[in-house]
Amino acid sequence: MNKVWWKEAVVYQVYWRSFYDSNGDGYGDLEGLIRKLDYIQDLGVDIIWLNPVFESPDLDNGYDISDYEAIMPKAGTMETWEKLLFEVHARGMKLIMDLVVNHTSNRHPWFIESKSSRENPKRDWYIWRDGKEGKAPNNWRSYFSPSTWEWDETTEQYYFHSFAVEQPDLNWENEEMRKEIYRMMRAWLDKGIDGFRLDAIALLAKPEQFDDADHPEDIRYLTNRPGLHVFLQEMNKQTLRDYDIVTVGEAAFVSPEEGLKYVAEDRGELNMLFHFEVCDEMPTWDMLRFKEIQRRWYKGLWGKGSNSQFLNNHDHTRQVTRYGNDGQYRVESAKMLATMLHTLPGIPYIYQGEEIGMTGVKFESIDQYDDIAMKNRYAEEVGKGRDADEVLRSLQPLSRDNSRTPMQWNDSPNAGFTTGTPWININPNYKEINAELDLEHPNSVYRYYQKLIALRKKNEVMVYGEFEELPEWMDSERLYVYTRSLGGTTWLIVLNHSEDRILITLPVDYNADSRKLLLANYSVEEAGSEDQLELKPFEARIYEIS
Ligand code: ISL
């Protein structure tokens, strides 16, 4: 596999509005991020992924853009952004921007023009269709509402939106629109950014004829449609390939075979993907399912294209709550999950707060939630007559707000995030879980992430090593045991994803004489005989085998 800088990188995702508030308005901002760059750099990460900061009415927290070339005032000014880029580069890190080109805000001037009249030159920059028998053109659901269609009284047509009504989809069939997107992308690349995270990139292609779906609830029809890769290859040719950058596409509902079309190194499209098989199809931990997904993606991509490794982000609840143990074994399981994500093949993504083991949250009332997806779904379900408390309880575990509560810096009011009123409630456990505590404690989650990332910097086997599960534990529902090997180096990774103490006997190749402990989330006394390991709840170990 050819070596390149971004394959050896660790990425840190900054949801800036919840990161650090420098001016007391209750929102995190770019100046606040600048003040915390040393904290991020000290982890050892290489790339910062910044969630959208462009001008926006902010109905979907920046994913409804109304001006691609201005900075949202609550985030800061273009000067602050320029300073951020300078300070990130001054620390030897890179900055990738979150680019949303499947749709804009309904308050983008392009859409205001497009909806003003059927003859407007920008009419075809969006997707307009006549109704059918007085109803929407077809029965598709959107991610955030019961229909992908919204009626416009002025021009008596419907427009298409994959997400909220306020997020009309751009028409990628329109070449003039694409050219404007490419011009804008080059303008940002010419400012010196180091790449893009491409939002909802699997949705760009739409059918000419919108037929009804047999199962409108299964919204896969929105993604990976014919023509998509033509657009991505044109985008690459018109912008990406002229810069030394990294691109990661957010592509829900892709298989490894489909994923390869996006990231195979001979395709000329993107560098890596966020696929969501785990986050979308594994609401709680299922070791066998997870192993099977990892096997298929490794077999499908390895040596041909790159994959990401993550278990949470701003759209999914925090991994230690959803897939680990956020109670008695919070610290151990946070470290175990990190060990898994950083030793499996792929580029690891750390979502802000994951490095101190921040947990999900439960707010008591729908009014305390901000997420448009959750609030729209709550209104839809209660509108059907369902019991409001039962709807709230059903939506809480997977609400995107679980991961959007402010970064917990210390035990001062509002967790040191803001001197104002936070835009969303702080997780009440901030006195016990915060960065200050983790920085003070040598065995904290933060310190463990530092060690993991330092290991990666010194050992190419973590990046380029072949992956192989030990057959003895392939069917284990509690243990994940695999090797990474490169040249003469072999690492053995042993993970106990359970609350049980487990005694295992290793194959003779891995007996005590041949293994050297590189990292563990407990202090390890080599219990048992030389070929046995006694694993504690959520114990993780990395060995070098000679
Ligand atoms: O996270 C997902 C896949 O598991 C989807 O539910 C997700 O909402 C979808 O893939 C697109 O997400 C992105 O675009 C949305 C925005 O609300 C999300 O925050 C962003 O990550 C619309 O721009």
Residues whose N, C-alpha, C, O or C-beta is under 5 A from the ligand:
A	BS01	ISL	D60 Y63 F163 D199 A200 A252 F276 C279 D280 D315
